[in-house]
Each structure stands twice: as C-alpha cells, then as structure tokens.
Amino acid sequence: MCGIVAYVGAQDAAPILLDGLARLEYRGYDSAGLAVVGKSNLRVCKKKGRIADLAAAVPARFRGTTGIGHTRWATHGEPNDANAHPHVSEAGRFAVVHNGIIENANDLRAKLAADGVTFTSETDSEVLVHLIAVQSAAGLSLEDAVRGALNQVVGTYGIAVVDAEQPGVVVVARNGSPVILGIGEKEMFAASDVAAVVRYTRQIVYLDDGELAVVRAGGFSTFTLDARAVTKQPSTAETAAADYDTAGHAHFLSKEIHEQPSAILRTLSGRLDERFSTAHLGGLNLTAREARDFKRVKVLGCGSAYYAGEIGAQLIEELARIPAHAEPASEFRYRNPVIESDTLYIAVSQSGETYDTLAAVHEINRKGGTTLGVVNTVGSTIARACSGGVYLHAGPEVSVTSTKSFTCTTVAFALIALHFGRVHDLSPADGRRVTSALRALPDKIERILEDEEHIAALAHEYAKHESLMFVGRVRGYPAAREGAQKLKELSYIHAEAYPASELKHGPLALIGPELPTVAVVPDDELLEKNLSTLGEIRARQGRVLMIGHTAPDPKLAQDVILVPRSEPELDPILLGIPMQIFAYHAALALGRDIDRPRNLAKSVTVE
C-alpha cells in the first residue's frame, strides 16, 4: 500500500526521489520522507501530509547521489513526522524504508530495547533499521547485515536500505510486497511500482519473494536470503510516462472513466476468433481437453475485483454451463479451503499484488490446485504465481477507485466464459451472438458517456442524502454492489446493496422519503419482477433512480438513466458505467478528494 523509490547514480537524488514519490501518490498515503547519502553522511527529511509538504520541507542543500524515499499508509502508529519513513539507526548510519507488516515486531522491539536500543517511533518498521545496525556492528557487510536482519523477522516486506559509509549502494529485498528494479544509463532505480521509474527507464526487473538485490549505478546483483545467486532478466514495461498524466481531465478518475472504450478494445484485441465464434486465449495454457475436465470454477478477488468476479462467475455459468462462484479472497485464505483437482481457481487483481489474493493463490498452488490470473499489471506477482491467465491491457489506472480495470475485468471474464462455452456446449450461433456484442461494447459505452451531463445533475441532487440503497436482481445485483462501492469510497455517502428479491425480507424497513434507492433494472426475463420491487419502494414513498434499458411508468421511478442494450449476459458490463459517473459527480458535489479517497490505497499489500 505504501510506496518506495530508490536511486543510485550520478545525479542529485532528491529531485528524482520526490518525482518518483509524486507518481506513487495514487497508492494512498498519509506521510512521506526521503534520505540521501552524500560524502559519508546521511540526511533525512520526512513529513506528515502530501508530497508537496515534503518537497517544501526539504532543505536547500539536501545533496547526495544515492537515496531512498517512501510514502506511508499508517498501520502501526498514527500519521505524524516521527512515524514517517525513512527510519534511521541510533548512530545515524543506516536508513530503511519498508512496505508491509512485521508480525513479530513487538518481540523484536522488546529484545532490542533490553539491549539498550532507543526507539523514536511507534512503527513496526523501525525494528528493521536497528536489527541491521546490530548485524553490521558484528562486522557484516551491508548486504549480509540486511540478510541477517530479515532472517529474524516474520511478516511481509518490501524494503530499501542505505548506509552512510557506503555511498553508491542500495540494498532492496521483498517478501509479499512488490519491489522492482529499473535499469538506466549508468544509474539504477528501485521502486514498489513501475510508475515511479517509467519516466527514466522502461527496462524493469521484478524481484520474487525471498530475494534481495544489491544495486549500484553500474548494475545489480540478486540473491536469495540464503545467499544463493539468482539470475534475473529485464523486461520492457508496457507503460510510458504519459500514461500517468491527466490528459486535460480534472481528475485521473474522469480520464479513466472516459478511457474505457479504448481500454476495452485493447482487452479484446486479437482475442475474438471469428472463424470458430470463440475467444482465443493462449495465455490460459489449457488444452481443450484440460478445459473440459474442470467441473467447477471459483473466482477470488477483493473489493471491486471481487464484484467483477461475481459478474464473471455468472457469465461462466450462463455461457459455459459450469458451476461458478465468487468469494472474497480475504475470507477464502483463512478458512482452510478444500482444494479440488477438478476446480479451476481464478484470481482477480488490477495490481497483481493484492496480498490477500496472492496468499490465496499460494494456498491453492500448495495444495495442487490450478490457478489462473485476471490481472492488469504485466509481470506482477499474482500473474507470475498463476499457471496461466489473461492480462487486461487496460493501461495504468492511477485513481485509487477502480473504473476501467473493473470494466475490462468483466470483459475478460466474458472472453473466458465464451472460450469455455465453445469448448463445452455453446453453439456457434450463440458464440457469434456474444462476439458481436463484445465488439459493440466500446461504441455503446461512448453513448453512455455522452449522457454525463444528465447523470451529473442527478448525482448532485442525490448527494444531498446521507445514505442510499442499491438493488439489483441476478445479473443486476453484482453491478449494484459495485455501484454502492463506488459511491461509498468516492463520496463517503453510506450506500448499501441488496438483492432486489431480499428487500422485503428485512431492508424494506429502512425505505422511506429520506432513503433513495438506485435500482439496476436490465430489460431481461426478470423485468416484471424488478418493476414490482420498484412498486414496493414507491408505496413507501421511497425515491427511485432506475438504471436500465426502458423507461418505466413514471409512478415507479422519478429518475431514470437509460443504457443501450447488449446481449443479456453482457448487460451488467454496461449497466455499471452510469454508476461510476454518478459516484464521481456526487463526490465532486461534496468536494471530496476524488483520486485519493481517505483511508484507502490502490495496491493493498498488507492484510
């Protein structure tokens, strides 16, 4: 969740670190800091608040050609200057930045304190720098001191370490929290995210769990924690620096909502097979016979990825007629799940680094299950941990709130469902019907985006309420859940989603003039039942905003957002777009921090 950036080369490190940290703001944070190594001296500056606050606090002569920087999202200790990273050893020689959680930090802290170490923060991370100092005092090199310290900790980490006595060297390591290296011209970078370094280089090396790297301006060496050398090959990042600009939009979220037609085209590119009316997904690494052997599908994700997985599970059941179910990865990993050889497990994550989802993948792999990844970030940990999968190719998503990656995930699931359907019993005619509908999605989303002014006016009106109810039935329900999620995280308005059929089993007690309802009502075989639900709400003077394909009797819904029809199986993909726009404009009306909602982070790499 936090961000790391490191530099070693011939340039002044501080401006590069600040620039890298600014490009990691979207990950979510509450404080920031940096440390630079000059001629045998270590200088540190850290500050609660935004990167701009840190930049303003950096002294004029803050020079050094080696350095590390960090954005912190608080887990241990409140957001303040003392708890911000980097953390420094007592003698001022070593500095460490850390992402993740040290689970045995209390025990380590007690032992170090008993040995006379004085702590200056409440964080779990500070134990690392003191452990490194202790190891170094025993005569170990920086690399071996870091290795010795990490062998004492239990938990997750992505770290970068500098030593005032070794200018020109940065040591990084990872276990459960991403670390990448960037290869420049006689300079090197390290970061938790490609976004921090892509302005300077697109040659990227991904560290795996349990690996450590010694980084110098001329190159790097990688090892395991037991000192075995590891050979790593660089790859070229798909993204460019321009991908992290707002391109004239007021917010990244607005840009990413409007990028969805082009993003879907990239997700579909080269994957629709007209000859056989199916999807070509070579990355699944499954033969037709292997695909037919699966009797069930389990989809795992967190937050919006989970809701996209719910839509995906429905698509797989409808098109492939394979029993499919979605479950929060954060719950799955803790309940000692039964892993079956004839079940296909699909892990969903925009970043490819979501810790709960990654832990679920590891558990499945350990028990011999088959895992596929639906991931946006090429080369990410989940993508590499799975035996196959589908990349979204949605492009970088900078805003914390997921929009284009959510939509592209549902499109990727449609491709998977189509592929498995044609392997099973989906007819060529139905295959052509679905492929044609997939090709039409970008133009239909463009038509929805043209209605933004109308949706914005409704959002400003509904933003006056303290709470909203979202309802949907079968295909509409996961879309309603995602709509409620968007409104909550962007506007901070309480929103609750229920199956429309469940409203009369309890939640109807809440309905009245003060609690409006957003109803997702596709024009499908359940239309009449959904309209009956609207009647139940209106009978109790509840205000209704209906999102659907046909305007109902005005007595059933005061407000309507009309969405172009697709094929019934794909309707949820389109029905979600107006709710993204609605949530964005509700947040605007309330003056919220659109791209960085409070308390949230883009890449959740802690439990």
Secondary structure in CASP SS format (residue, H / E / C, confidence):
PFRMAT SS
TARGET T0000
AUTHOR 0000-0000-0000
METHOD secondary structure of the structure
MODEL  1
M C 1.00
C C 1.00
G E 1.00
I E 1.00
V E 1.00
A E 1.00
Y E 1.00
V E 1.00
G C 1.00
A C 1.00
Q C 1.00
D C 1.00
A H 1.00
A H 1.00
P H 1.00
I H 1.00
L H 1.00
L H 1.00
D H 1.00
G H 1.00
L H 1.00
A H 1.00
R C 1.00
L C 1.00
E H 1.00
Y H 1.00
R H 1.00
G C 1.00
Y C 1.00
D C 1.00
S E 1.00
A E 1.00
G E 1.00
L E 1.00
A E 1.00
V E 1.00
V E 1.00
G C 1.00
K C 1.00
S C 1.00
N C 1.00
L E 1.00
R E 1.00
V E 1.00
C E 1.00
K E 1.00
K E 1.00
K E 1.00
G C 1.00
R C 1.00
I H 1.00
A H 1.00
D H 1.00
L H 1.00
A H 1.00
A H 1.00
A H 1.00
V C 1.00
P C 1.00
A C 1.00
R C 1.00
F C 1.00
R C 1.00
G C 1.00
T C 1.00
T E 1.00
G E 1.00
I E 1.00
G E 1.00
H E 1.00
T E 1.00
R E 1.00
W C 1.00
A C 1.00
T C 1.00
H C 1.00
G C 1.00
E C 1.00
P C 1.00
N C 1.00
D C 1.00
A C 1.00
N C 1.00
A C 1.00
H C 1.00
P C 1.00
H E 1.00
V E 1.00
S C 1.00
E C 1.00
A C 1.00
G C 1.00
R C 1.00
F E 1.00
A E 1.00
V E 1.00
V E 1.00
H E 1.00
N E 1.00
G C 1.00
I C 1.00
I E 1.00
E C 1.00
N C 1.00
A H 1.00
N H 1.00
D H 1.00
L H 1.00
R H 1.00
A H 1.00
K H 1.00
L H 1.00
A H 1.00
A H 1.00
D C 1.00
G C 1.00
V C 1.00
T C 1.00
F C 1.00
T C 1.00
S C 1.00
E C 1.00
T C 1.00
D C 1.00
S C 1.00
E H 1.00
V H 1.00
L H 1.00
V H 1.00
H H 1.00
L H 1.00
I H 1.00
A H 1.00
V H 1.00
Q H 1.00
S H 1.00
A H 1.00
A C 1.00
G C 1.00
L C 1.00
S C 1.00
L H 1.00
E H 1.00
D H 1.00
A H 1.00
V H 1.00
R H 1.00
G H 1.00
A H 1.00
L H 1.00
N C 1.00
Q C 1.00
V C 1.00
V C 1.00
G E 1.00
T C 1.00
Y E 1.00
G E 1.00
I E 1.00
A E 1.00
V E 1.00
V E 1.00
D E 1.00
A C 1.00
E C 1.00
Q C 1.00
P C 1.00
G C 1.00
V C 1.00
V E 1.00
V E 1.00
V E 1.00
A E 1.00
R E 1.00
N E 1.00
G E 1.00
S C 1.00
P C 1.00
V C 1.00
I E 1.00
L E 1.00
G E 1.00
I E 1.00
G C 1.00
E C 1.00
K C 1.00
E C 1.00
M E 1.00
F E 1.00
A E 1.00
A E 1.00
S C 1.00
D C 1.00
V H 1.00
A H 1.00
A H 1.00
V C 1.00
V C 1.00
R C 1.00
Y C 1.00
T C 1.00
R C 1.00
Q E 1.00
I E 1.00
V E 1.00
Y E 1.00
L C 1.00
D C 1.00
D C 1.00
G C 1.00
E E 1.00
L E 1.00
A E 1.00
V E 1.00
V E 1.00
R E 1.00
A C 1.00
G C 1.00
G E 1.00
F E 1.00
S E 1.00
T E 1.00
F E 1.00
T E 1.00
L C 1.00
D C 1.00
A C 1.00
R C 1.00
A E 1.00
V E 1.00
T C 1.00
K C 1.00
Q C 1.00
P C 1.00
S E 1.00
T E 1.00
A C 1.00
E C 1.00
T C 1.00
A C 1.00
A H 1.00
A H 1.00
D H 1.00
Y H 1.00
D C 1.00
T C 1.00
A C 1.00
G C 1.00
H C 1.00
A C 1.00
H C 1.00
F H 1.00
L H 1.00
S H 1.00
K H 1.00
E H 1.00
I H 1.00
H H 1.00
E C 1.00
Q H 1.00
P H 1.00
S H 1.00
A H 1.00
I H 1.00
L H 1.00
R H 1.00
T H 1.00
L H 1.00
S C 1.00
G C 1.00
R C 1.00
L E 1.00
D E 1.00
E C 1.00
R C 1.00
F C 1.00
S C 1.00
T E 1.00
A E 1.00
H C 1.00
L C 1.00
G H 1.00
G H 1.00
L H 1.00
N C 1.00
L C 1.00
T C 1.00
A H 1.00
R H 1.00
E H 1.00
A H 1.00
R H 1.00
D H 1.00
F C 1.00
K C 1.00
R E 1.00
V E 1.00
K E 1.00
V E 1.00
L E 1.00
G E 1.00
C C 1.00
G C 1.00
S H 1.00
A H 1.00
Y H 1.00
Y H 1.00
A H 1.00
G H 1.00
E H 1.00
I H 1.00
G H 1.00
A H 1.00
Q H 1.00
L H 1.00
I H 1.00
E H 1.00
E H 1.00
L H 1.00
A H 1.00
R C 1.00
I C 1.00
P C 1.00
A E 1.00
H E 1.00
A E 1.00
E E 1.00
P E 1.00
A H 1.00
S H 1.00
E H 1.00
F H 1.00
R C 1.00
Y C 1.00
R C 1.00
N C 1.00
P C 1.00
V C 1.00
I C 1.00
E C 1.00
S C 1.00
D C 1.00
T E 1.00
L E 1.00
Y E 1.00
I E 1.00
A E 1.00
V E 1.00
S E 1.00
Q C 1.00
S C 1.00
G C 1.00
E C 1.00
T C 1.00
Y H 1.00
D H 1.00
T H 1.00
L H 1.00
A H 1.00
A H 1.00
V H 1.00
H H 1.00
E H 1.00
I H 1.00
N H 1.00
R H 1.00
K C 1.00
G C 1.00
G C 1.00
T E 1.00
T E 1.00
L E 1.00
G E 1.00
V E 1.00
V E 1.00
N C 1.00
T C 1.00
V C 1.00
G C 1.00
S C 1.00
T H 1.00
I H 1.00
A H 1.00
R H 1.00
A H 1.00
C C 1.00
S C 1.00
G E 1.00
G E 1.00
V E 1.00
Y E 1.00
L C 1.00
H C 1.00
A C 1.00
G C 1.00
P C 1.00
E C 1.00
V C 1.00
S C 1.00
V C 1.00
T C 1.00
S C 1.00
T C 1.00
K H 1.00
S H 1.00
F H 1.00
T H 1.00
C H 1.00
T H 1.00
T H 1.00
V H 1.00
A H 1.00
F H 1.00
A H 1.00
L H 1.00
I H 1.00
A H 1.00
L H 1.00
H H 1.00
F H 1.00
G H 1.00
R H 1.00
V H 1.00
H C 1.00
D C 1.00
L C 1.00
S C 1.00
P H 1.00
A H 1.00
D H 1.00
G H 1.00
R H 1.00
R H 1.00
V H 1.00
T H 1.00
S H 1.00
A H 1.00
L H 1.00
R H 1.00
A H 1.00
L H 1.00
P H 1.00
D H 1.00
K H 1.00
I H 1.00
E H 1.00
R H 1.00
I H 1.00
L H 1.00
E C 1.00
D C 1.00
E H 1.00
E H 1.00
H H 1.00
I H 1.00
A H 1.00
A H 1.00
L H 1.00
A H 1.00
H H 1.00
E H 1.00
Y H 1.00
A C 1.00
K C 1.00
H C 1.00
E C 1.00
S E 1.00
L E 1.00
M E 1.00
F E 1.00
V E 1.00
G E 1.00
R C 1.00
V C 1.00
R C 1.00
G H 1.00
Y H 1.00
P H 1.00
A H 1.00
A H 1.00
R H 1.00
E H 1.00
G H 1.00
A H 1.00
Q H 1.00
K H 1.00
L H 1.00
K H 1.00
E H 1.00
L H 1.00
S H 1.00
Y C 1.00
I C 1.00
H E 1.00
A E 1.00
E E 1.00
A E 1.00
Y E 1.00
P E 1.00
A H 1.00
S H 1.00
E H 1.00
L H 1.00
K H 1.00
H H 1.00
G C 1.00
P H 1.00
L H 1.00
A H 1.00
L H 1.00
I C 1.00
G E 1.00
P C 1.00
E C 1.00
L E 1.00
P C 1.00
T E 1.00
V E 1.00
A E 1.00
V E 1.00
V E 1.00
P C 1.00
D C 1.00
D C 1.00
E C 1.00
L C 1.00
L H 1.00
E H 1.00
K H 1.00
N H 1.00
L H 1.00
S H 1.00
T H 1.00
L H 1.00
G H 1.00
E H 1.00
I H 1.00
R H 1.00
A C 1.00
R C 1.00
Q C 1.00
G C 1.00
R C 1.00
V E 1.00
L E 1.00
M E 1.00
I E 1.00
G E 1.00
H C 1.00
T C 1.00
A C 1.00
P C 1.00
D C 1.00
P C 1.00
K C 1.00
L C 1.00
A C 1.00
Q C 1.00
D E 1.00
V E 1.00
I E 1.00
L E 1.00
V C 1.00
P C 1.00
R C 1.00
S C 1.00
E C 1.00
P H 1.00
E H 1.00
L H 1.00
D H 1.00
P H 1.00
I H 1.00
L H 1.00
L H 1.00
G H 1.00
I H 1.00
P H 1.00
M H 1.00
Q H 1.00
I H 1.00
F H 1.00
A H 1.00
Y H 1.00
H H 1.00
A H 1.00
A H 1.00
L H 1.00
A H 1.00
L C 1.00
G C 1.00
R C 1.00
D C 1.00
I C 1.00
D C 1.00
R C 1.00
P C 1.00
R C 1.00
N C 1.00
L C 1.00
A C 1.00
K C 1.00
S C 1.00
V C 1.00
T C 1.00
V C 1.00
E C 1.00
END
